[in-house]
Amino acid sequence: MQRKTWRTNVAVSLVAILLVVGMIVGTAIGQQAPCATPDIPKPFRWPDGKRAAVSLSFDDARVSQIDAGLAVLNRQHVKVTFFVQAENIRKRLDGWKKAVAEGHEIGNHSNTHPCTANYSFSRLNALENYTLEMMAAQLDGANAEIETLLGVKPRTFAYPCGQKFVGRGLDTRSYVPLVADRFLVGRGYLDESANDPEVCDLAQAMGTPFD
């Protein structure tokens, strides 16, 4: 009789343990982080029956863009965006003023073109050594200089080298929010896709190089 009672108590205890474990597992499953609910994009319709659009841009304000490129663009009635640096604007200031007068857009490409230290030309101006505050000063300083030189305030930005970070390791930060706060568009570089107007983030729009 005692043996039977002992077995019964063991069985009851095991059932109780299984119930408790089941409750704990069930609670843990119920507390798992929910999956992100995707935004349902609003349908985008190209105007006038168009199926796509191409935006042409040139970086760095190189003298060849004024000396050779501008005449070709104007002859073909093509308007483009020039992402410029103030230092290079000064080398052909009258030419850049002409570009503005002829309807080309002027965008911000930072003051000193900081990129990763892995590029030897940027070793002393490396993004790994930047903070968000330093990058904000780059963006605002470039806008101020461009406005002083050309009389226009840039509304678009091109990431130097297509890189969107400052700092290194655990201190790495994205500076996309700084761009989103100041510009309508932040254009990337060396990307592998077109921008889908229904879902793209214009603060880090994709850009594809070509020759």
ChimeraX attribute file (.defattr): number of C-alpha atoms within 10 A of each C-alpha:
attribute: neighborCount
match mode: 1-to-1
recipient: residues
	/A:1	6
	/A:2	7
	/A:3	8
	/A:4	9
	/A:5	10
	/A:6	11
	/A:7	12
	/A:8	12
	/A:9	12
	/A:10	12
	/A:11	12
	/A:12	12
	/A:13	12
	/A:14	12
	/A:15	12
	/A:16	12
	/A:17	12
	/A:18	12
	/A:19	12
	/A:20	12
	/A:21	12
	/A:22	12
	/A:23	12
	/A:24	12
	/A:25	12
	/A:26	11
	/A:27	11
	/A:28	10
	/A:29	10
	/A:30	10
	/A:31	9
	/A:32	8
	/A:33	7
	/A:34	7
	/A:35	6
	/A:36	6
	/A:37	6
	/A:38	6
	/A:39	7
	/A:40	8
	/A:41	10
	/A:42	9
	/A:43	9
	/A:44	10
	/A:45	12
	/A:46	11
	/A:47	8
	/A:48	6
	/A:49	7
	/A:50	8
	/A:51	8
	/A:52	12
	/A:53	9
	/A:54	6
	/A:55	8
	/A:56	13
	/A:57	18
	/A:58	17
	/A:59	17
	/A:60	20
	/A:61	22
	/A:62	17
	/A:63	16
	/A:64	10
	/A:65	20
	/A:66	19
	/A:67	11
	/A:68	10
	/A:69	13
	/A:70	20
	/A:71	13
	/A:72	12
	/A:73	14
	/A:74	15
	/A:75	8
	/A:76	8
	/A:77	9
	/A:78	12
	/A:79	17
	/A:80	18
	/A:81	19
	/A:82	26
	/A:83	23
	/A:84	27
	/A:85	23
	/A:86	25
	/A:87	15
	/A:88	14
	/A:89	22
	/A:90	14
	/A:91	13
	/A:92	18
	/A:93	15
	/A:94	13
	/A:95	17
	/A:96	25
	/A:97	16
	/A:98	15
	/A:99	23
	/A:100	15
	/A:101	11
	/A:102	12
	/A:103	13
	/A:104	20
	/A:105	18
	/A:106	26
	/A:107	27
	/A:108	31
	/A:109	29
	/A:110	25
	/A:111	20
	/A:112	15
	/A:113	17
	/A:114	25
	/A:115	25
	/A:116	21
	/A:117	15
	/A:118	11
	/A:119	12
	/A:120	11
	/A:121	12
	/A:122	15
	/A:123	15
	/A:124	13
	/A:125	17
	/A:126	19
	/A:127	25
	/A:128	20
	/A:129	16
	/A:130	18
	/A:131	19
	/A:132	18
	/A:133	11
	/A:134	12
	/A:135	20
	/A:136	16
	/A:137	14
	/A:138	18
	/A:139	20
	/A:140	14
	/A:141	16
	/A:142	24
	/A:143	25
	/A:144	15
	/A:145	19
	/A:146	22
	/A:147	15
	/A:148	12
	/A:149	15
	/A:150	19
	/A:151	12
	/A:152	17
	/A:153	16
	/A:154	21
	/A:155	15
	/A:156	23
	/A:157	28
	/A:158	29
	/A:159	25
	/A:160	21
	/A:161	15
	/A:162	17
	/A:163	18
	/A:164	19
	/A:165	20
	/A:166	24
	/A:167	17
	/A:168	13
	/A:169	8
	/A:170	6
	/A:171	9
	/A:172	16
	/A:173	16
	/A:174	14
	/A:175	18
	/A:176	15
	/A:177	12
	/A:178	16
	/A:179	24
	/A:180	17
	/A:181	9
	/A:182	18
	/A:183	17
	/A:184	14
	/A:185	18
	/A:186	27
	/A:187	23
	/A:188	22
	/A:189	17
	/A:190	13
	/A:191	13
	/A:192	10
	/A:193	10
	/A:194	14
	/A:195	16
	/A:196	12
	/A:197	15
	/A:198	12
	/A:199	13
	/A:200	13
	/A:201	14
	/A:202	18
	/A:203	22
	/A:204	22
	/A:205	18
	/A:206	20
	/A:207	22
	/A:208	13
	/A:209	12
	/A:210	5
	/A:211	2
